[in-house]
Amino acid sequence: MWGSESYWLVRFAFQRALAVIYLVAFLVALKQFRPLAGEEGLLPIGEYVENATFRKRPSLFYLVPDDRVIRAIGALGVGLSIFALLGGPYWLPEPYAVPASMFLWGVLWALYLSFVNSGQIFYGYGWETMLLETGFLTIFLGAGATGPPVVIVWLLIWVLFRNMFGAGLIKIRGDECWRDLTCLDYHYETQPMPNPTSWFVHHLPDRFHRVEVFGNHVVELVIPFVLFAPQPYRSFAGGATILFQLWLMLTGNFSWLNALTAVQGVATFSDGVLASILPVGSPTSSSPPFFLEAGALLVAVLVVILSVQPVRNMLSSKQVMNTSFDPLHLVNTYGAFGSITKTRYQLVIEGTQARNPDEDDWTAYEFKGQPVRTDRRPPQWAPYHLRLDWQLWFAAMRSRPGPRQRWLLTLLGKLLENDDATLSLFRGDPFPNDPPRLVRIHRYRYRFTTPEERSETGQWWQREYVGSYVDPISEAELRI
């Protein structure tokens, strides 16, 4: 299985691609973490400090829960990601390249761990832990003229296997529509955040969607086992996985989930395969230094031990998705969309400056990614992650806010104050001069227009009022 293949080119491409993911992740943290989970955030970081322990959820922000530190760490992460993207450690003389690379990727991992462990529900997504798991293994890939430890390449393939196979299992065990091949009749319309192509793909023939679902099962339940085959079959499996992720990126906004999975797919290639399909030569690399090889073997032993619970979960009939079993998120379990929502519900936040408003006095706040206006084409945001918009999608599944949506009342309070940080999470401010006197949330049922409706009206969506989610409320009433 191990063979004599070299992986210098694979490592070079993999690290550059992962640096792009880290760059996006830190940009998101720099722009969004403070209004969401900072000192005065929707879920203040003080709540994390009070309700967690450093041992269970380690973070630099547990020690210093300060917005200035949050801003500095986000900016540092952006800078180091750019340095990694430019191949900084490769600029150094040979004795220093590997230690510098280990330090760089180790700091990136530790900094992002601080955001994930303190971000509460706004950082409770599978691609956060997947980035941490992938980023941790990257610490031990090395740099410079030496090749990477082959065991780390195989551990990256192990992450990809659990990522894909876990997603396939949770689907085939979940919603019946995955078994009768009808889930994609609904998915493109009801997914968290449709993108510019979603409307068009939604209206493709039913037969196409049946083939899509069947292909999904093949890529997620069969192809993962080919990831462990000899070359060139392993590369074929990796290539199929990457193409599948590109299709998902083309048809939806799933943050960097699909981009990161495609990056993991790079590890399935070898230098010989890359050199045969790209206009590059396969460089000659020396063996990794002893300390890197030794560290890689220790990591392999650790991963084997920590894989026991994720594998048990993956094989269990009560499989849960996107779960971590250790505070450092070193080995996790993945999976998504075990069930498909058949109807899209949407929250619309409105405000008014009138004392006794009529319906015409209310003005809607527009979200960056979630639909509000029916004539607005769904936008493209991925791999950038709109964290507020995603939580609004989850919140809309309920007819009234529950305990996990307590941040919504804080959000309304900040809108009544015209809080600049909070408003930065929206597409714009409909009350730029004076804040609204009242705000409310209505719940609607949204669906894509048919091609005939779109041709006649120019609308992308049709919506139907369902009911009040939060009744009109003032700042004074929120303080009671």
C-alpha positions, -999 to +999 in steps of 0.1 A: +000+000+000+027+024+010+047+020-022+077+042-032+057+071-045+069+107-038+046+134-025+066+167-027+043+182-054+012+169-036+023+186-004+031+218-022-003+220-038-021+208-007-005+234+016-012+262-008-049+252-011-053+248+026-038+282+032-066+297+011-092+280+033-074+293+064-073+327+049-111+327+043-117+313+078-097+340+095-112+368+073-147+356+085-135+356+121-120+391+117-152+405+103-179+385+122-167+371+155-169+402+176-205+411+167-216+375+170-195+362+200-173+391+212-176+411+244-209+427+233-219+400+208-252+383+203-238+354+225-212+373+245-178+357+250-183+361+288-210+334+286-184+310+271-160+318+299-187+313+326-201+280+311-170+263+299-136+252+313-103+257+296-096+220+298-128+211+279-129+240+254-093+255+253-091+290+237-068+320+241-100+340+246-108+320+277-077+336+292-082+370+277-119+376+266-112+410+250-123+423+217-089+439+210-073+405+214-100+389+192-092+415+165-055+410+168-057+372+166-079+374+136-055+398+118-026+376+128-044+346+113-050+365+081-013+375+079+000+340+086-024+325+061-011+348+034+025+338+044+016+301+041-001+307+008+031+323-005+051+293+007+070+313+033+089+283+049+102+272+015+121+305+013+144+294+043+176+275+042+171+237+044+178+232+081+151+257+090+124+250+065+108+221+083+108+236+118+095+269+104+067+251+086+057+231+117+057+264+137+036+282+111+010+255+107+009+249+144+002+286+152-026+287+125-042+256+140-040+270+176-053+304+166-083+289+148-090+265+176-094+295+199-122+308+176-140+275+173-140+266+210-153+300+221-177+308+192-206+288+207-234+280+182-220+304+156-190+281+153-209+248+156-204+235+121-187+204+108-163+223+085-148+240+116-137+208+132-127+194+098-104+224+092-089+219+126-083+181+120-069+187+086-048+217+098-033+197+127-021+169+104-006+196+081+018+206+109+037+174+103+039+175+065+072+195+065+086+218+038+117+225+018+136+200-003+126+170+019+095+151+012+066+147+036+062+117+059+040+093+039+020+083+070+006+119+072-005+116+036-025+085+045-039+101+076-053+129+054-069+102+032-084+088+064-100+121+072-114+122+037-128+087+040-146+095+073-158+128+058-174+112+027-184+078+041-200+094+072-220+117+049-232+088+029-242+066+058-262+094+075-281+099+043-289+063+035-300+058+072-319+090+073-347+105+052-366+081+031-362+104+001-325+094-001-336+058-006-363+065-031-339+090-049-362+121-046-343+142-021-328+165-047-363+174-059-364+196-028-328+203-018-318+231-041-348+252-030-347+244+007-309+243+013-295+268+038-284+293+012-291+288-025-267+303-050-271+318-085-274+284-102-297+268-076-329+280-093-319+266-126-307+232-112-339+229-092-359+230-124-340+203-142-360+172-151-369+147-123-349+120-141-317+141-137-323+145-100-328+107-096-294+101-113-279+128-091-290+111-059-278+077-071-244+093-081-243+109-046-246+074-030-219+060-053-194+088-045-201+088-008-206+051-001-185+032-027-157+056-039-143+062-003-131+026-002-112+031-035-092+059-017-071+031-001-064+013-034-031+015-053-024+041-079-038+051-103-071+039-088-067+060-057-062+091-079-093+083-098-113+081-065-098+114-054-105+130-087-142+118-086-145+132-051-130+166-062-154+168-092-183+159-069-173+188-045-170+212-074-206+204-084-217+211-049-198+244-049-215+252-082-250+246-069-249+259-033-233+280-006-218+256+020-191+278+034-157+260+028-171+225+034-168+215-003-136+234-010-119+218+020-130+183+010-116+190-025-083+200-008-083+168+011-088+150-022-054+164-033-037+140-009-050+110-030-026+119-058+011+112-061+038+133-077+039+108-106+002+112-112+003+150-110+033+152-133+014+131-159-016+154-159-001+188-152+027+207-170+051+202-141+081+180-134+083+156-105+111+169-083+136+147-065+132+151-027+151+137+001+137+117+031+121+137+059+143+145+089+142+120+117+123+143+142+096+148+116+092+111+109+091+103+146+065+130+152+044+117+123+045+082+137+034+095+172+006+114+155-005+082+137-007+063+170-027+091+185-051+092+155-056+054+157-065+057+194-088+087+189-105+071+159-122+045+180-152+066+190-157+083+156-157+048+139-181+034+165-204+064+159-201+060+121-211+024+123-239+029+148-275+028+137-279+060+159-251+078+141-248+115+150-232+139+126-205+166+129-193+157+164-160+160+182-148+136+209-118+155+221-114+192+231-087+197+204-109+184+176-081+161+164-103+132+151-140+139+145-171+124+129-188+141+099-220+139+079-247+163+067-283+164+054-294+131+068-329+146+064-341+171+038-365+198+045-394+197+020-406+233+027-385+264+030-394+287+059-378+321+060-376+348+088-380+384+078-370+411+103-387+444+100-386+478+117-406+509+118-402+544+132-440+550+134-456+551+169-488+533+157-477+516+126-498+503+097-485+474+076-472+499+051-450+515+078-427+484+082-394+481+064-375+448+060-338+443+069-321+425+040-297+397+048-265+391+028-273+355+018-308+346+030-337+356+007-359+385+017-368+403-015-385+379-039-369+397-069-333+393-058-313+365-074-297+342-048-261+354-044-228+335-043-209+337-010-191+304-005-164+297+005-170+328+027-193+318+056-222+340+066-227+328+101-258+349+110-276+338+078-270+301+086-284+305+121-314+323+107-321+292+084-320+269+115-342+293+135-368+295+107-375+257+111-394+266+144-426+285+146-413+304+176-378+310+189-365+283+213-336+283+238-310+280+211-324+311+194-321+334+225-296+354+206-324+366+184-338+389+211-303+403+216-302+409+178-334+428+179-322+449+207-291+459+188-312+468+158-332+491+180-299+508+189-286+509+153-256+491+165-229+494+138-212+461+145-245+442+143-256+460+112-224+450+095-238+415+094-267+427+072-268+438+036-276+473+046-293+496+072-328+507+063-327+532+091-294+551+086-304+583+104-325+572+134-331+537+148-365+521+145-390+525+174-403+489+169-390+457+154-407+424+146-400+391+129-424+375+105-422+339+092-429+331+056-430+300+033-407+306+003-405+286-029-387+291-062-409+306-090-416+283-119-400+291-152-434+305-164-437+327-133-401+339-136-407+348-173-438+368-165-428+386-133-390+385-131-392+371-096-369+344-083-391+336-053-428+334-043-436+337-006-466+331+016-471+346+050-472+319+078-474+339+110-456+361+135-423+348+149-417+377+173-444+403+178-436+440+175-413+450+204-396+482+216-363+487+232-380+494+266-400+461+263-368+442+256-352+455+288-381+441+310 
